[in-house]
């Protein structure tokens, strides 16, 4: 007998920021593929919205068959291909005087008892487990690099004029360096994928309170309600998944 397919509960939402001419975020809410993702087009760059959509579409076509290792490998191959295509498109755009096309990505893949987080850039994956919030991904940004290499505090690193610059992104280079974290899942786990427009507007405590109770849709709504109590300048996106 084959095991019964797991029915993941999930929800996602994105909204354009007030300082943006278009929403450069995109997300995948893919329980059928057991894959979820958030992509943030490189802010202010020509085609950032196109880049994030390319990233999401590449993951949306993933097969749900195969074990987690096989699907992670397939996701990496697809993202590498998109990165190469965006790099080529950026070169062609530069000839017309435009700038680089690129995007961050953070993706979550699940199977029975296992999870994998795959990312490049500063879109994040969080885990709410047993009343504690964990940031699973580490930002690929100059700010994080300064903290790691120079042992600066968060405040010191943020004060650097280029702190928000990305050190990795889809399309930034032809050879994409993705980071992967694998872990075992537990009953009651809640995963959050978020663009920087969402998590930078919320404290660690705000995120924890939002994730602590409710369905994925209720959690998403609570996150957005908290952020939108004041004007949101940047695009904001969240995907919440409960195994």
C-alpha positions, 0 to 999 in steps of 0.5 A: 500500500502507498502512504497517504499524501500529506496535505500541507496547510499554507497561505501567501500574500504580497502587496506593493509598497507605497514607494514602488511603481510596481510590485517586484515581489512574487511568491509560490504557494505550492502545496501540490508540489510540496514547495513554497517560495518568496522572490524579491526582484532587485529593488529599483533595477530594470525588470526586477518584477520580471526576474522574481516571476521567472524564479517563481515560475521555475519552482512552480513547475517542480515535480512532487515525485521523488524524495526530498534530496532529488527535489532539492537537486532539481530546484537547484538546477532550475534556479541555476538555469534561471540565474544564467538566463537573467544574467544573459538578459541583463547583459542585453539590457546593459547594451540599451543603457538599463541595469541588472535583472536579478532577484532573491529567492528563499524556497521551502521543500517538505516531505514526511518528517523532513524539510529543506530551505534553499536560498540566495539573498536576503529573503528569509525562512523562519521556523516557529517551534515550541513557542520559540522563533528561529531564523533558519536562513542567513542573509547574503548581504553586506550587513551580514558579511560585516557582522560575520567578518568584522564582528560588528554589532547589528547597529554598526553594520546597519550604519554602513552606507551599503549595508543592504547590498546583496552578496548573492542573488539570482542573476547577479552572476552566471554561477549561482551560489545557493545555500541549503539547510535541511532539518527534521520537522516536528508536529506543531512547526510553522514555517514563514517565508518573507521578503525584507519588506515584511520582516524589516517592519516587524520585531522578533517579538511581532513575528513570534506573536503572529506565528503563535496561533491560527491557520496559515491564512490567519497568520498571514493576515495578522502579519500584514495587519501589523505591518500596515498599521503604518505606511509600508514603503517597500513591497511585502510578501509572506508565505506561511506553511504548517506541515 
